[in-house]
Amino acid sequence: MKVRFAEPFQDYYKKLPQEVKRRLEKQLNFLLKDIRHPSLRAKKFDEAQDVWQARVNGHYRFYFQIRGDTYFILNLRKHRD
């Protein structure tokens, strides 16, 4: 598997705090190894659009689609507490 990023995501990523960027990169490595990694807590977010959600940390979630052999990262948002 590989990872690609949507253009809006790339713009948002540039504005993230360094700690969130570091944690996202760590979580993406887990995603590449095993979508079922416990710290990701990956789950289907929108069945109709085939969008998944996974955890970055307690405050952020990233959203992605699986397209063939690629995880296509769509967005990253603050998670409601």
C-alpha positions, 0 to 999 in steps of 0.5 A: 500500500501507499499514501497520497494526499488530496490537495486541500489536505496538503494546504491544511497540513502546512498549518498544523503544529509540529507535534500534530504533524509528527504524530500524523506521520507516525499514524500513517506508518501504522496505517501502511503496516496494518489498518487494524493497528489499535492506536488508529481506531480506524473505522468506516466514517461514511459508507456511501462515500467510502470514507474511513476515519482514523485517529491521530491523537485525542484531538485530531482525526484523519479521513481517507479512502482506499483506492486500489493499493493506495490510501488517499488522505482527504482531510484532517479535522479536530475531533469533538471531545 
